[in-house]
């Protein structure tokens, strides 16, 4: 199950985003992939260690609105294919 995180500040580094998400998601984060870092379209895909129904949505709600560099993040559970990320 994947989690998509959007609205990442252009000034964030890949390492900063990765560390933030790993800290916030703790043991739920299996892997974090950052896409288009340094652009207005930057987003992250987080592979979660759980396949339970609705768990991704609950985790997305917990992460939704958390601030990274003063910008509130947008998070959603796997509603879209990894190759077709959700629109901003």
Backbone as a ProteinNet text record, in pm:
[ID]
protein_1_A
[PRIMARY]
XXXXXXXXXXXXXXXXXXXXXXXXXXXXXXXXXXXXXXXXXXXXXXXXXXXXXXXXXXXXXXXXXXXXXXXXXXXXXXXXXXXXXXXX
[TERTIARY]
84	0	89.4	51.6	129.6	56.4	136.5	87.2	153.2	76.1	130.2	130.8	243.7	257.8	294.7	210.7	230.9	246.8	264.3	280.5	411.2	515.9	648.4	716.6	768	832.6	950.6	965.5	1075.5	1211.2	1216.9	1344.5	1387.9	1303.3	1337.7	1434.3	1526.4	1615.9	1550.8	1599.4	1548	1570.2	1686.7	1718.7	1625.7	1598.8	1510.6	1369.8	1317.6	1183.5	1182.1	1280.7	1289.1	1294.5	1382	1395.3	1266.8	1201.3	1075.9	969.4	952.4	849.3	880.5	1006.6	1043.2	1018.9	1045.3	1020.6	870	792.3	648.1	575.7	619.2	549.5	605.8	725	784.1	789.9	746.7	756.8	662.5	571	480.4	548.8	658	725.6	822.8	794.7	884.3	991.2	949.9	1044.3	983.1	1070.3	1027.3	1099.3	1022.8	1079.2	1033.5	1130.1	1100.9	1107.6	1010	1002	1003.9	1073.6	1075	1111.9	1205.5	1246	1300.5	1272.7	1318.6	1228.9	1115.7	1020	886.2	797.1	664.4	581.8	623.2	550.1	607.9	695.5	760.3	656.2	678	591.4	671.2	618.1	683	584.3	638.7	561	619.5	535	579.3	514	597.4	544.8	525.3	404.2	372.1	392.2	424.9	448.2	319.6	207.6	80.6	-7	-87.5	-182.5	-325.9	-342.7	-476.6	-567.2	-694.8	-787.5	-800	-802.8	-822.4	-704.7	-602.2	-488.4	-418.1	-401.3	-337.4	-412.5	-544.3	-625.7	-612.2	-607.8	-590.9	-454.8	-351	-216.9	-213.9	-276.9	-281.8	-349.4	-456.1	-526.1	-438.2	-357.5	-266.7	-157.9	-112.2	-4.1	-55	-179	-240.2	-226.6	-172.7	-163.3	-39.9	39.3	164.5	252.4	328	408.4	554	604.1	745.4	793.5	885.8	934.7	821	726.6	616.6	505.1	514	412.9	334.3	200.7	122	125	156.1	161.5	21.3	7.8	-115.3	-83	-163.7	-138.1	-264.3	-244.9	-357.7	-310.6	-402.5	-367.9	-367.6	-339.5	-323.3	-456.9	-486.4	-604.6	-564.8	-434.4	-381.5	-263.6	-234.9	-119.2	8.1	114.4	240.8	292.8	267	313.6	224.8	110.8	18	-18.3	71.6	47.1	-76.6	-135.1	-255.2	-227.1	-324.3	-305.3	-288.9	-221.7	-200.6	-324.2
-116.1	0	123.6	221.6	343.9	463.5	560.6	687.9	794.6	891	998.9	1126.7	1197.3	1321.9	1431.2	1534.6	1644.5	1775.9	1881.9	2017.3	2029.6	1971	1977.8	2105.2	2182.6	2309.6	2288.5	2378.3	2369.5	2375.9	2442.1	2460.1	2336.3	2234.9	2113	2025.6	1964.3	1867.7	1729.5	1638.8	1502.1	1438.8	1459.8	1403.5	1458.9	1588.3	1651.2	1591.7	1574.5	1517.7	1373.8	1296.7	1156	1143	1220	1213.3	1255.7	1359.6	1406.5	1297.1	1238.1	1135.4	1009.8	969.2	851.6	876.4	997.9	1031.4	1031.6	1097.7	1109.4	975.3	891.4	765.2	648.2	666.5	563.2	427.7	326.5	188.9	157.5	248.1	224.1	243	321	350.4	239	173.3	68.3	131.9	219.5	292.5	426.1	523.4	657.4	692.7	730.8	773.8	917.4	1003.8	1144.3	1169.4	1242.6	1271.1	1422.2	1464.3	1603.1	1703.1	1666.2	1752.6	1884	1993.3	2125	2191.7	2129.2	2186.8	2206.3	2284.3	2300.7	2172.4	2073.8	1947.4	1836.4	1868.9	1766.7	1689	1558.3	1472.1	1350.5	1281.4	1161.4	1045.5	929	805.6	723.8	687.3	609.7	472.4	369.9	234.3	199	163.7	131.9	-16.8	-49	-187.6	-261.8	-204.8	-267.8	-277.5	-380.4	-396.7	-396.4	-366.5	-367.7	-265.2	-298.5	-205.4	-77.9	33.7	165.9	216.7	136.2	180.9	297.2	287.9	395.5	526.1	519.3	640.2	700.8	617.5	666.4	734.2	673.1	730.8	862.5	866.7	989.9	1101.8	1072.3	1174.3	1227.2	1140.4	1182.4	1275.1	1249.1	1327.4	1456.1	1454.9	1568.7	1695.8	1799.7	1928.5	1948	1844	1862.9	1955.3	2039.4	2138.8	2094.3	2114.8	2094.3	2223.9	2291	2422.4	2522.7	2513.5	2609.2	2586.2	2479.9	2448.9	2325.8	2335	2216.6	2110.6	1988.8	1877.9	1828.6	1771.6	1704.7	1557.1	1472.2	1328.2	1253.5	1147.2	1062.3	918.5	828	686.2	646.5	523.8	475.9	476.6	588.9	599.9	605.2	625.5	636.8	543.3	505.3	422.4	503	440.1	508.7	582.7	529.1	592.1	708.9	723.4	832.8	898.5	983.5	1041.5	1129.5	1150.5	1233.3	1376.3	1443.7	1582.8	1673.1	1782.9	1880.4	1961.4
0	0	0	-80.3	-91.2	-33.3	5.8	55.4	-30.1	-79.1	-159.6	-76.7	-79	-3.2	-102.7	-108.8	-203	-126.7	-202.7	-149.6	-71.2	-125.4	-63.7	-111.8	-18.2	-50.9	-145.8	-242.8	-338.4	-269.8	-154.1	-84	-5.5	3.1	77.2	-2.1	69.5	6.7	15.4	-67.6	-65.8	71.4	128.4	259.2	367.6	362	461.2	455.3	334.7	317.5	367.6	327.8	368.5	521.1	585.7	731.6	800.8	749.3	807.6	801.1	682.9	665.6	745.8	748.8	828.2	976.3	1020.7	1161.8	1191.6	1106.7	1128.4	1116.5	1024.5	999.7	1078.9	1134.3	1219	1152.2	1224.3	1175.2	1059.4	1025.7	913	778	773.4	646.6	609.5	499.7	449.2	361.1	270.5	186.7	146.6	121.5	81.7	-47.9	-149.6	-277.1	-302.8	-331.6	-355.9	-506.6	-559	-701.6	-725	-828.9	-874.7	-764.6	-677.6	-567.4	-623.8	-555.4	-597.7	-700	-729.7	-824.4	-753.9	-813.6	-753.2	-754.4	-833.7	-845.4	-758.8	-666.5	-583.4	-503.5	-497.8	-415.8	-372.8	-275.6	-224.4	-229.6	-254.8	-247.2	-132.9	-38.8	77.2	69.2	63	67.9	214.9	250	388.5	416.3	539.3	579.5	610.9	581.3	614.1	490.6	484.3	375.5	426.4	553.1	611	545.6	530.3	468	552.1	483.6	543.7	625.4	648.1	728	659.5	527.4	452.7	465.2	462.4	475.4	615	716.7	853.6	868.8	813.1	819.8	742	626.2	546.4	624.5	693.5	773.4	885.5	944.2	1052.2	998.4	876.4	817	752	706.4	637.6	721.5	661.4	729	814.4	836.7	911	827.9	895.5	826.4	810.1	690.6	659.8	596.6	663.5	620.1	609.3	702	707.1	606.8	529	427.2	471.8	472.8	511.3	401.1	440.4	345.3	312.8	195.3	155.2	141.3	200.3	196.4	156	80.3	42.9	32.8	58.1	47.3	-99.7	-125.8	-263.1	-337.6	-397.2	-481.2	-627.9	-650.7	-785.6	-799.6	-919.9	-950.7	-926.7	-880.3	-852.6	-976.1	-1094	-1216.6	-1256.6	-1193.5	-1221.7	-1089.3	-1033.9	-902.2	-901.8	-785.7	-776.7	-819.6	-878.1	-920.2	-799	-818.1	-710.1	-688.1
[MASK]
++++++++++++++++++++++++++++++++++++++++++++++++++++++++++++++++++++++++++++++++++++++++

